[in-house]
């Protein structure tokens, strides 16, 4: 399956962004405007990129982002050439690959600890995992592998911009990044590129209100990419997948994988908002092709959180008993090994004793890691968060 392209219909979105005009907003420093690295679209190929420009080019701010647009255009042509070996040599094997029926999905809002949990669980060699190379260059990673990583090294910082966690092409990564590139933007990650037009991409969270063509495009790219990851891992391992937007897709994921297991992680909402605001200021500028404003970013953070929570709570009863575990970031942070052991026991996953030494070793490498020193929320902004996210506070017993 080549990259999926086609037109996203500019239909009236079913969702509406909340109005934050006149309300307190996050603070932005408007840095990294001319940066060319750390871009989640670095692996897009020319057909998908041209499709994106055809649909949305008129909405982009060509100044000051013309250098970035030009660089991505050049990179997409290179990526198309690099994709040839995967397509010519591997497409039949990929098409014949069967996905394991028992994947594990890590769910949770962005900035709740999903990455930490993903890194811990990926120590278990039973899983086929998405890494940064596969997510970043989904059309070429299977054949070119280490050579591609060396070639693309200048495009990646050694630490994540938002939290200084170690970053390499072997680091576990989010599958939705790959789907975003393969589809030319049929993804709820696209507000990071077009924050002003975030409502256009809201149907892609659950895909229930997306057009039939867009839904098919997303599904084709998703399953094709998972087959490639599975094949690279030997062709028979269950997948371990983490993309926060999957939190809104439980019904769809259960249709694809009725036996899937889910781990949902939650965290103090005020900390989540502060961390999300920090991420918006420190990482979103690397991917933006529109100027971001504080009201737009505030709206995005608040809207996304509410949408994911509401969708997850509505769908949670669909998950078969024994296939869902909910944990807090506080307990994972306090006792990572004990929390993982509990997760394994509750999901019926065997063999934690075999994995525990690797988990302990990974935890030891974090001994000197310093978390972000997040700014204290302005009282008015804190009240806005408490009001907008009240259902989450209630569901998980967080104090307002």
C-alpha positions, 0 to 999 in steps of 0.5 A, spaced: 500 500 500 503 506 497 501 512 501 494 514 502 492 521 498 486 524 497 482 530 499 479 531 505 472 534 504 471 541 507 465 539 511 462 543 517 465 539 523 460 536 527 465 538 533 465 546 535 471 549 539 470 552 545 470 560 546 476 562 550 475 569 548 476 574 554 478 568 558 485 567 561 490 564 556 497 560 556 503 564 554 507 563 548 514 565 546 514 564 539 521 561 538 523 556 533 520 559 527 525 557 522 527 550 525 527 545 520 528 539 525 524 535 530 518 535 525 513 530 525 512 531 518 519 529 516 517 522 513 512 525 508 512 523 501 511 527 495 504 524 493 502 525 500 505 532 501 502 535 495 495 532 497 496 536 503 498 542 500 492 542 495 487 541 500 490 546 505 496 550 502 491 556 502 490 556 509 498 556 511 502 562 513 507 562 507 511 567 511 514 566 515 514 559 514 516 558 507 523 556 508 519 550 512 514 549 507 520 548 502 524 544 506 518 539 507 517 539 499 524 537 498 524 532 504 518 529 501 521 528 494 527 524 498 523 520 502 519 518 496 526 515 493 527 512 499 520 509 500 522 505 493 526 499 496 520 498 502 515 498 496 518 494 491 522 489 496 517 488 501 510 490 499 508 482 498 510 480 505 507 486 508 500 485 505 501 477 507 503 479 514 497 477 519 496 482 525 496 479 532 489 479 535 492 481 542 495 488 542 496 492 548 494 500 547 496 505 552 491 510 553 491 517 556 491 524 555 497 527 552 502 529 558 499 524 563 505 519 563 503 515 557 510 516 554 513 513 561 509 508 561 510 506 554 518 506 555 517 501 561 512 496 557 517 496 551 522 493 555 518 487 554 521 483 548 514 479 547 511 486 544 512 489 537 514 496 538 513 502 534 520 506 534 521 513 532 525 511 526 518 507 524 514 513 526 518 518 523 519 515 516 514 510 515 515 509 508 522 507 508 524 504 515 523 496 513 528 496 508 533 501 510 533 501 517 540 503 520 542 507 514 536 511 514 537 513 521 544 515 520 542 519 514 536 522 518 540 524 524 541 531 523 533 532 523 532 529 530 535 532 537 538 528 542 532 530 547 525 531 546 524 539 546 518 539 551 521 535 557 528 533 555 527 526 555 532 522 551 530 521 544 533 517 538 531 513 533 530 507 537 526 510 542 518 508 543 514 513 539 507 514 537 504 510 531 499 516 529 505 520 527 506 515 522 499 515 520 499 522 519 505 522 514 502 516 510 495 520 509 497 527 508 494 529 514 488 525 516 489 525 523 488 529 529 495 531 530 494 536 525 492 542 529 500 542 531 501 544 524 495 548 523 492 551 530 488 556 527 484 551 523 484 545 529 476 544 528 477 541 521 481 535 524 477 534 530 473 528 526 479 524 526 479 523 533 473 518 533 472 518 525 465 517 526 463 523 523 469 523 518 467 522 511 467 515 508 474 516 504 477 519 510 476 514 514 478 508 509 484 512 508 486 512 515 484 505 516 488 503 510 494 507 513 494 504 520 493 497 518 499 497 513 503 501 518 502 496 523 503 490 519 510 493 517 512 494 524 509 487 526 513 484 520 520 487 522 519 484 529 519 477 526 511 477 524 508 474 530 508 478 536 503 482 539 503 490 538 504 495 544 501 501 541 501 508 544 498 514 541 494 519 546 488 520 541 487 512 541 483 514 547 477 517 543 477 510 539 476 505 543 470 502 539 474 502 533 480 499 536 475 494 539 472 492 532 479 491 529 482 487 535 476 485 539 481 481 544 485 488 545 488 490 552 488 497 554 492 501 560 489 508 561 493 512 565 491 519 569 494 525 572 492 531 576 489 535 571 492 542 573 499 539 572 497 536 565 494 543 563 501 546 565 505 541 562 501 541 555 502 549 555 509 548 556 509 543 550 505 547 546 510 553 547 517 548 546 515 543 541 509 545 537 513 551 533 517 546 530 511 543 526 507 549 525 505 552 518 500 557 521 502 562 526 499 560 533 496 565 538 495 564 545 487 563 545 488 558 539 492 554 543 488 554 550 482 552 546 486 546 543 488 544 550 482 544 553 478 541 547 482 535 546 482 534 553 474 534 554 473 530 547 478 524 550 475 524 556 468 524 554 469 519 548 473 514 553 468 514 559 462 513 554 466 507 550 469 504 557 463 499 558 465 496 551 471 493 553 471 486 556 472 485 563 479 483 565 482 487 559 482 494 562 487 497 567 487 504 570 493 507 573 495 514 576 501 517 574 503 518 581 503 511 583 507 509 577 512 514 579 512 512 586 513 505 584 514 503 577 516 496 578 510 494 583 505 498 578 507 494 572 507 488 576 500 489 578 498 491 571 501 484 568 497 481 573 490 484 572 491 483 565 493 476 565 500 477 562 505 472 564 512 473 565 513 479 569 519 476 573 523 475 566 522 483 564 523 486 571 531 486 571 530 490 564 525 495 568 529 496 574 535 497 569 531 502 565 528 506 572 536 506 574 537 510 568 532 516 570 535 517 577 538 523 575 532 526 570 529 532 572 522 534 570 520 540 568 519 546 573 512 548 571 510 555 572 504 555 577 497 556 574 494 563 574 488 563 579 483 565 573 486 560 568 486 555 574 479 556 575 478 555 567 481 549 567 477 546 573 470 549 570 472 546 563 475 539 566 470 538 572 468 531 569 475 529 569 476 531 576 470 528 579 471 521 575 478 520 578 477 524 584 482 529 583 481 536 588 479 542 585 
